[in-house]
Amino acid sequence: MTTKARGGSVGALGAIVAGALILQVAGTIVNTVVPLQMAIANQPPLLIGLVASSYSLGFLLGCFANPSLVRRVGHIRGFAVFAALQAVSTLSFPLLPEAWWGVSRLVMGLAAAGHGICIESWISGQADRAQRGRIFGIYQILNRVALIGSQIGVGYVAIQTHDIFLFASMAFSIALIPVALTRARGPESSEIVSVGLRTLWLHAPAAVVGCLYVGLVGGPLTNVAPAYGILSGLDQRATILLTASIQIGALLLQWPMSLLADRVPSRLIMLIATSLVAVAAAVLATLLQLDASHGRLWLFALFALIGGCSIPLYTVAVTHAYFRMGRDHAVGLSAQLLFLWGTGSALGPLAATLLMQLMGPQGMLAYLVALSLAVAIYIALRISRNPSPPHVDSELGTTRPTIPDIEMTKR
């Protein structure tokens, strides 16, 4: 690769990552303030839940609808379209009654999926295969820092001002600036129309299971863990520390896991990580059952381990999928991986809260144990039956078998 090409890749990556971090700040503001203001307005919990589900529904729809738009107009214009939708939808909240906020959240979920496709396919299209996991890891670390920082900041700002939605809309608009100013070109993806789930399952089943798993675990850890803390007898301060420990654990282990993804077989990382989640949740459940006060001493550390071993697995799954199928399929592949994660994120909280309703708050830990153990067993079986899956990477200059299941058309 020439020095000029390297500079273009670095410039393109810097622009998209900068825009993504600003989007994270804006999205966190809206995700926090919408349920907060609905609760202050004494809206029924069912309506709050429906508004939250509208976002997930829009995200899933966007995974199907947005790839063709990105291929037609390009990554930079696509990013701009989705940022405009986010900004306009954010401004609509003060203008609409709370009963109609679900419509705005649906549009925001649709646009968020488009941003995810643009960002991930852009990173994967520009990064070398030997460094893709680490680049994804850096992106996820910065993203996590922006999330934690904006969560802390919004708690103060939301109380002090009624114009919080204006700040969020401004942030969505500002995210356009670094992407629009870059002189680098986005990745080329005009020929690939879609990568079907069947194709992805045939060539990278571990990536399918991994992305689903991260959504199924990450959804409850993000949206149900606060309820678990309160129902377990923690006060509000301890509950905030509990949810923070999950994100801090994910932040601390993101880089080591991303580094390993470039050097160690991805399925081995998934096997070890899911096994650790199952063990940590089982140990915590046992400690709490034997001695609740003693078990709480380990609560934060073990939840940090659970978050650190589960949430960063998305990077490992993405790296595995691109290694098996190549970056030529970046847009369609990113859409399917995000769809799998979004499906898990939508279903996970429902399954976890159902067990909590049947078993009490410890149903959360039972859910984590059962799910992680099932995934670990599946990965172990895959490794034992197919220890060296056939794959070659076109980026390394070798030949790869044809993938007839991928539907391709020309523009």
URZI-V781472 format. One record per residue. N is the residue number from 1. RES is the residue in one letter. D_CENTER is the distance of its C-alpha to the mean C-alpha in Angstrom with 1 decimal. Layout:
BEGIN
N|RES|D_CENTER / N|RES|D_CENTER
END
This chain:
BEGIN
1|M|31.0 / 2|T|33.1 / 3|T|32.7 / 4|K|32.3 / 5|A|29.5 / 6|R|27.7 / 7|G|28.1 / 8|G|26.7 / 9|S|23.6 / 10|V|23.2 / 11|G|23.9 / 12|A|21.4 / 13|L|18.6 / 14|G|19.8 / 15|A|19.9 / 16|I|16.4 / 17|V|14.8 / 18|A|17.2 / 19|G|16.3 / 20|A|12.6 / 21|L|13.5 / 22|I|15.8 / 23|L|13.5 / 24|Q|11.3 / 25|V|14.6 / 26|A|15.7 / 27|G|12.8 / 28|T|13.1 / 29|I|16.8 / 30|V|16.6 / 31|N|14.3 / 32|T|16.7 / 33|V|19.9 / 34|V|19.9 / 35|P|20.1 / 36|L|22.3 / 37|Q|24.8 / 38|M|24.9 / 39|A|25.8 / 40|I|28.4 / 41|A|29.8 / 42|N|30.3 / 43|Q|28.4 / 44|P|28.2 / 45|P|25.2 / 46|L|24.9 / 47|L|24.6 / 48|I|21.8 / 49|G|19.9 / 50|L|20.7 / 51|V|19.4 / 52|A|16.0 / 53|S|16.1 / 54|S|17.1 / 55|Y|13.9 / 56|S|12.1 / 57|L|15.1 / 58|G|15.0 / 59|F|11.4 / 60|L|12.7 / 61|L|15.9 / 62|G|14.5 / 63|C|13.0 / 64|F|16.8 / 65|A|18.6 / 66|N|17.1 / 67|P|17.5 / 68|S|21.3 / 69|L|21.3 / 70|V|19.5 / 71|R|22.0 / 72|R|24.9 / 73|V|24.5 / 74|G|22.5 / 75|H|19.4 / 76|I|21.1 / 77|R|22.6 / 78|G|19.6 / 79|F|17.6 / 80|A|20.7 / 81|V|20.9 / 82|F|17.4 / 83|A|18.0 / 84|A|21.4 / 85|L|20.1 / 86|Q|17.8 / 87|A|20.8 / 88|V|23.3 / 89|S|21.3 / 90|T|20.9 / 91|L|24.7 / 92|S|25.4 / 93|F|24.6 / 94|P|27.8 / 95|L|29.8 / 96|L|28.8 / 97|P|29.6 / 98|E|26.8 / 99|A|27.5 / 100|W|26.2 / 101|W|23.1 / 102|G|21.2 / 103|V|22.2 / 104|S|20.7 / 105|R|17.4 / 106|L|17.5 / 107|V|18.1 / 108|M|15.4 / 109|G|12.8 / 110|L|14.6 / 111|A|14.5 / 112|A|10.9 / 113|A|10.3 / 114|G|13.1 / 115|H|11.8 / 116|G|8.7 / 117|I|11.4 / 118|C|13.8 / 119|I|11.9 / 120|E|10.6 / 121|S|13.9 / 122|W|15.8 / 123|I|14.8 / 124|S|15.4 / 125|G|18.6 / 126|Q|20.0 / 127|A|19.2 / 128|D|21.8 / 129|R|20.9 / 130|A|22.3 / 131|Q|20.0 / 132|R|16.8 / 133|G|15.1 / 134|R|16.4 / 135|I|15.5 / 136|F|11.8 / 137|G|12.4 / 138|I|14.2 / 139|Y|11.7 / 140|Q|9.0 / 141|I|12.1 / 142|L|13.3 / 143|N|10.1 / 144|R|10.4 / 145|V|14.1 / 146|A|13.9 / 147|L|11.9 / 148|I|14.5 / 149|G|17.3 / 150|S|16.7 / 151|Q|16.4 / 152|I|19.8 / 153|G|21.3 / 154|V|20.6 / 155|G|22.4 / 156|Y|25.5 / 157|V|25.3 / 158|A|24.7 / 159|I|27.9 / 160|Q|29.9 / 161|T|29.4 / 162|H|29.2 / 163|D|27.9 / 164|I|24.4 / 165|F|23.2 / 166|L|25.3 / 167|F|23.5 / 168|A|20.1 / 169|S|21.6 / 170|M|23.2 / 171|A|20.0 / 172|F|18.5 / 173|S|21.8 / 174|I|22.0 / 175|A|18.7 / 176|L|20.9 / 177|I|23.5 / 178|P|22.2 / 179|V|21.0 / 180|A|24.2 / 181|L|26.4 / 182|T|25.3 / 183|R|28.0 / 184|A|25.8 / 185|R|25.1 / 186|G|21.8 / 187|P|21.4 / 188|E|23.8 / 189|S|22.5 / 190|S|25.4 / 191|E|26.5 / 192|I|23.5 / 193|V|23.0 / 194|S|20.6 / 195|V|19.3 / 196|G|20.0 / 197|L|18.2 / 198|R|21.6 / 199|T|21.8 / 200|L|18.4 / 201|W|19.6 / 202|L|22.9 / 203|H|21.9 / 204|A|18.7 / 205|P|18.5 / 206|A|16.8 / 207|A|13.8 / 208|V|13.8 / 209|V|14.3 / 210|G|11.8 / 211|C|8.7 / 212|L|10.5 / 213|Y|11.1 / 214|V|7.8 / 215|G|7.3 / 216|L|11.0 / 217|V|11.0 / 218|G|8.1 / 219|G|9.4 / 220|P|12.9 / 221|L|12.3 / 222|T|11.0 / 223|N|13.4 / 224|V|16.2 / 225|A|16.9 / 226|P|19.0 / 227|A|21.1 / 228|Y|21.5 / 229|G|22.9 / 230|I|25.3 / 231|L|26.5 / 232|S|27.0 / 233|G|29.4 / 234|L|27.6 / 235|D|28.5 / 236|Q|26.1 / 237|R|26.2 / 238|A|25.4 / 239|T|22.6 / 240|I|21.0 / 241|L|21.5 / 242|L|19.9 / 243|T|16.6 / 244|A|16.9 / 245|S|17.7 / 246|I|14.4 / 247|Q|12.5 / 248|I|15.5 / 249|G|15.4 / 250|A|11.9 / 251|L|13.3 / 252|L|16.5 / 253|L|15.4 / 254|Q|12.7 / 255|W|15.6 / 256|P|17.9 / 257|M|15.4 / 258|S|14.6 / 259|L|18.4 / 260|L|19.2 / 261|A|17.0 / 262|D|19.6 / 263|R|22.5 / 264|V|22.1 / 265|P|21.5 / 266|S|17.9 / 267|R|19.1 / 268|L|21.1 / 269|I|18.1 / 270|M|16.3 / 271|L|19.7 / 272|I|20.4 / 273|A|17.0 / 274|T|17.0 / 275|S|20.7 / 276|L|20.3 / 277|V|18.0 / 278|A|20.7 / 279|V|23.5 / 280|A|22.1 / 281|A|21.6 / 282|A|25.0 / 283|V|26.8 / 284|L|25.6 / 285|A|26.7 / 286|T|30.0 / 287|L|30.6 / 288|L|30.0 / 289|Q|32.3 / 290|L|35.0 / 291|D|34.9 / 292|A|32.5 / 293|S|33.6 / 294|H|33.3 / 295|G|29.9 / 296|R|28.5 / 297|L|29.3 / 298|W|26.7 / 299|L|24.2 / 300|F|22.2 / 301|A|22.5 / 302|L|21.4 / 303|F|18.4 / 304|A|17.5 / 305|L|18.0 / 306|I|15.9 / 307|G|12.9 / 308|G|13.7 / 309|C|14.2 / 310|S|11.3 / 311|I|8.0 / 312|P|9.0 / 313|L|9.9 / 314|Y|7.0 / 315|T|9.1 / 316|V|12.1 / 317|A|11.4 / 318|V|10.8 / 319|T|13.9 / 320|H|15.8 / 321|A|15.3 / 322|Y|16.5 / 323|F|19.2 / 324|R|20.5 / 325|M|20.5 / 326|G|20.9 / 327|R|19.5 / 328|D|22.0 / 329|H|19.6 / 330|A|16.7 / 331|V|16.2 / 332|G|16.7 / 333|L|14.7 / 334|S|11.5 / 335|A|12.2 / 336|Q|12.7 / 337|L|9.7 / 338|L|7.4 / 339|F|10.2 / 340|L|10.1 / 341|W|6.6 / 342|G|7.8 / 343|T|11.1 / 344|G|10.3 / 345|S|8.7 / 346|A|12.0 / 347|L|14.3 / 348|G|13.4 / 349|P|14.7 / 350|L|17.7 / 351|A|18.6 / 352|A|18.3 / 353|T|20.4 / 354|L|22.9 / 355|L|23.6 / 356|M|23.9 / 357|Q|26.4 / 358|L|28.4 / 359|M|28.3 / 360|G|27.8 / 361|P|25.0 / 362|Q|25.1 / 363|G|23.8 / 364|M|20.3 / 365|L|21.3 / 366|A|22.9 / 367|Y|19.8 / 368|L|17.9 / 369|V|21.0 / 370|A|21.6 / 371|L|18.1 / 372|S|17.8 / 373|L|21.4 / 374|A|21.1 / 375|V|18.4 / 376|A|20.4 / 377|I|23.5 / 378|Y|22.1 / 379|I|21.0 / 380|A|24.4 / 381|L|26.2 / 382|R|24.5 / 383|I|25.5 / 384|S|29.0 / 385|R|29.6 / 386|N|28.2 / 387|P|28.2 / 388|S|28.2 / 389|P|26.4 / 390|P|28.1 / 391|H|26.1 / 392|V|27.1 / 393|D|25.3 / 394|S|27.1 / 395|E|25.9 / 396|L|28.2 / 397|G|31.1 / 398|T|31.5 / 399|T|31.8 / 400|R|29.3 / 401|P|30.2 / 402|T|29.9 / 403|I|27.1 / 404|P|29.2 / 405|D|26.6 / 406|I|24.7 / 407|E|26.2 / 408|M|27.2 / 409|T|29.2 / 410|K|30.5 / 411|R|30.1
END
